[in-house]
């Protein structure tokens, strides 16, 4: 595995980039893996009722673990594997996870407890300091800006946040997120979270999946007048389209000559299972005519056909160490966007795929209602639980 892959390992915020020996684990990770393994049943009930119960438990976990100030997660390194980032980066991880928790509670059926947690979470989101780039190479603030943009565009259209108390702060924060994304859009059109030497104010490296995660929200932001450059979203869409390969996979990052050399290559379909889902979803939502229902269906079928290559990577503490360079933090990210692509299929086809998705998700839920796919840090547990809850909600 190249040094670039070890550094470019940040699919869902709490990603370690410190080189580690295969199998090396600190005490906390050992405990987390034992905890997860101890509660795995041999099979999960994939019914709507079981999914609703699992979702309720996941949301209850988010409510119970919200910090007093309304945030989720920690702004400090929770694991020795996360040592090596800039100090600011842990705050970026926290805000990215926080935005996902807000999104999960916003999409969920409202209860008194969930609404109170949502209000506190939105208040923290619109009043806390904006995260910034932590160092010359480490720009993980992009994850906070990406999911901050997604959260703000959803909140501005939510009837519960239309009063004077909420509307102006949400819109202002949304414009700030978009502003920093625009300043960090690479010349090729994508968004990434690291930079290559020689380091520059505008980064030069991007990924297909981080760009895809925000593309539909950028389209909304453009319509709302939040973008200073009307071509921001179109350039992002172009970047994603150029990452698409004939196999249906999407390149990890755009290269003049795609890295597909045979064997266990990350740009093989088996290493692209999550990227296929988020990129097909994003391009279809943005109106790309080539991202047809047939293409989306094929991508979903590939997800379940090769699912074992995602499953075997879950909770591995070293990024990209599994087959086809899969990393643990691909797991719930991929499942969430798979749930979104399923919803783009004809209604008669959806339930059959949701049944498969529910079974694979509920098999991994822990006793306390949480989910986690990488290292067990507070920001990873929060983001994993939010992704899983939203994936289950999509089929209910």
N, C-alpha and C positions, 0 to 999 in steps of 0.2 A: 504494500500500500504506500502511495506517495506521501511525502510530508504535506503536500497541499491538501490531501484528503483529511489528514489528522488535524489540520488547522481549520479547514472549511467544514466543520461538523457542528452546525448550530441550527438544526431544523426546528427545534421547539424550545428555544430559550436557554435551558440549563445545560448546556453542552460542554463537556470537558474537552480541552485541547492539549492537556499535558500528556506527553507520551507515557504509556503505562505498559507493564508486562502483562501479556495475556493471562487472565485468571486472577490477577492481583486485585484484592478487594479490601476495603477498610471494614471495620466492625459494623458500621451502620448499614453498609450495603449488604453484607452478609445477613444481618437481621431482617432487612427489607425483603430480600429474596426468600428467606426462610418463611417469613410471614405470608408472602404471596403464595408460595408453594403449599403451605399448610392448609390453605382454604380452597384450593382448586378442586371442584368436583370433577368427576369423570365426564359429565355432560351437563349442559346448561339447558334450562327450559327456555325455548325461543318464543314463547307466546307473548302477545301484547301485554297481558297482565304481569308476566314476569319482567318484561322490559319496563313497564310503568313502575313496578316496585323497585327495580334496580335504579331507575332514574331518581326516584324519590330519595333513596338512600344516598346517592351521589350528591344530590342537591343539599340534603341535610348535612352532609360532611362539609360542603362549602360554607353553609351558614354557620356551622359550629366552629370552623377554623378561621373565620374572618378576624383580622386584628382589630383592636379597639378603635384605631383611627379610621377604620373602614377598608383598609387594604388587605390583600392576601399575600402570603409568602414572606420571605425574609429578603432584606437588601444586603445580606452578607453571604459569603461562601458557606454553604451547608455541608460540603464534602471536600476532602482533600483532593479529589479528582478535579475540582473546580478551581484550585489554586492556579494562578498564572494569568488570570484576566485582570484588566484594569479595575480599580475599585468601583468606578462608575458602572461597570458592566453588570454587577449583581443587582443594582437598582434597575437597570434595563430589563434583566430577566424577570424581576419582580413585577414591573409594570406590564410586561407582555402577558405574564400569567394572570395578573389582575384583570386585564381587559378581557381575557377569555372567561374568567369567572363571572364578570359583569354580563357578557354575552349569554352565558348559560342561564343565568337567573332571569335575564330579560326575555328569553325565548320560552321559559318554563311557565306552566300554569301558575297563576299568582296565589300565594298564601300570605298570611300576615307576616310570618317570619321571613319568607323569601323577599317580600316587598321591602321590609325594613332593611335587610342586608343589601338589596339592590340600591336603595336610596343612599345608604352609607357608602357603597362602592362607587356610585356615580359621583357623589360629592368629593371623595378623595381623588377620583380621576380628573376632575375639572379644576381642582385647587392645588394639587401637589406640583412640585417642580417638574419641569420637563426633563427627561433623561437626555444626555448628550453623548457624543462619541467619546469613548474612554481613552483611546490611545491612537498612535499613528496607524496600526494595522487592525485594531479591534473596534469595530463599529456596530456592535450588537444593539445599540440604540435603535437601529432599523427595525428590530422586532417589536419594540414598543411603539414606534411610529406606525408600523404596518397595522397591528391589531388595534392601536388607538384610533386609526382612521376607520377601520371596520366598525368598532364600537360606536364612535361618534356619529357615523352615517346612519346606523340603526337607531340610536337614541334620539336623533333629531326628528325622526319620523314616528316615534312612539308617542301615542296620545298622553301617556302618563308624564311626559317630560316637556309639555308644551306651555306650562305656566311661565310667568316672568322669572320665577325663582330658578328655573332650569334652562330655558331655551337659550338665552344669551351665553351663559357659561359653556354649554355643550357645543354650540356653534363656534365660539371662540377657540375652544380647545381643539375642535376638529380642524379648523383652519391652521392652527399651529402644527398639528401632526402632518397635514398635507404639505405645509411649507417646508418642513424639514425633509420629507420624502423627496420633494422636488429638488432640493439642494443636494441630495445624495443619489439621485438617479444617475446611473452610469451612462456614459456616452452611447452605449448600445441599446439603452432603454430599460434595462432591468434594475432590480434592487438586490443588494447583497449586504452582508454583515461583516465582511473583512475587506481589506485592501491589499493590493500587491505593491511591492517596491517598484519604482520609486513612489513613496506615499504622497498622496495629493489630497487637497480639500474635497474635491469630487472623486469618490472612489471609482475604481476601474473594473471591479469584479462583481458579478451578480449571479443569482441562481434562478432557475425556472420556478421552483416551488414558492420561494419567498415573493417573487413577482406575482405569481398566480394568486396567492392568498389575499392580495389587496386589490387586484385588478377590478372586480365588480364594484367595490367600494369607491375606487378612484373614478369610475364612471358616474357614480352618484354624486361624488364631490364635484366633478366637473359640471354636472347639471345644477348643482347648488351654488356654483360660482366660487367655490373654495380654491380652485386651482388658478395659479397666476399664469400658467402656460397651458393653453387649450389642447396641446398635443401630448401632454404628459401621459395620459391613459393610452393613447394610440401607440406611442413608442413602447410602452410596457407590453401591450398586446402583441406587437411585432416581435419583441424579444422572445416571448413565449412560443409563438408560432415557429420561429426559427429553431427552437430547441426540439421540435417534434421530429421523431425519427420514423422511417417507414414501418417499423415493427409495432408502432403505437406507443412506444416508450418516449419519454422526454429526457433530454440530456440534463444532467445535474446542473451544469453551467454551459453556456454557449461557447462552442469552439469552432474555428474555421473547418477543421476536420474532426468530426465527432469521435469521442473515445469509445469505440466499439471494436475490440480486438479479439473477441471470442473468449471462451472460458467464463470465469466469474467476474464479469465486468459490471460496474455500477450502472452503466447505461443499457444493459440488458433489461428486458421487461421485468425479470425477477428482481432486479435492483431498482426498478422505477415504479413499483406498485403504487406508492403513495403519490408520487409526482404525476402519474397518469390521471389519477382521480382529480387532484386539485387543478391541474392544468386544463383538462377537458371541461370541468365545471366552470372555470374562470372564462375560458374562451367562448363557451356556449352562452354564458350569461352576458358577455360583452357583445354578442351578436355575430361571432365568427361563423360564416356559412359552412366552412369545412369541418367544423366540429358538430357533426350530425348525430342524430339519435343512434344510428348504427355504430358509429365510432365510440360513443359513450357506452353503449351496451357491451361492446367488445372489451373496453377497458374494465368495466365492472366484472365481466366474466374472467378476465385475466387476474383480477385481484383475488378472487376466490380460488381459482385454479392453482395459483402459486402462493397462496396465503402462508404456507408453512415457512417460507423464507422471511416473512415478517415476524412470525410467531417465535422462531428460534432466536431472533435478535433481541426480543424484549427482555429488559433488565440486565443485558450484558453491559458491564461498566466501561468498556473501551469503545469509543466511536468507530463505526464501520468495520468491526472485527468479524461480523457474521458473513455468511455466504452472500455473494454479489455485493459486498460492501454495504449491506444493510446495517443500520444502527438502531439501537433500542428506541430512540425517540422518533423513529419513523412510524411507530405502531399506531398510537391513538390519533396522531395527525392524519395518517392514511385512512383510518376507519371513519373519522369524522367526514372527510371529503368524499369518501365512498358513499356515505349516507346522503350527501348532497347530490352526487351524480345519480344515485338511484332515483331520487325525486324528479329528475329530468326525464326519466323513461316513461312510456305510456303507463297509465295508472294500473292496468291489469297485470303488469310485470313487476311492480314494485314490491309487493308483499313477499314474494318468493325470495328476493334478494335481501330484504330486511330481516327475514327469518334467519338467514345464514349469518348476517351481520350481528344480530342480537346474540346468537349462540356464542360467537367468538368473543364478543365483548363481555358478556356476563360470566363467562368462564374465568375471566381475569379480575373480577371485582373482589375487593378485600372485605373483611368482616366489618370494618368501620364505614363502608360505603365508598371508599376512595378507589382510585385506579392509579397506577404508576407504571411507566415503561422504561425509566432510566434513572438510576442512582438514588432515588428516594429523597431528593432534595425538596424543600418546601415549594419552590416555584415549579419544579417538574411535577410533583404530586397535584398541585393546584391545576396546572394546565392539562395534565392527563385526565383528571377527573372532569374538568369542564368539557374537553373534547369528547370524552365518552358519553357524558350526559346529553350533549347536543346531538351526538350520533344516534342515541337511543330515541330521543325526542322526535327525530325526523321521521320515524316510522310509526308514530303513535297517532 
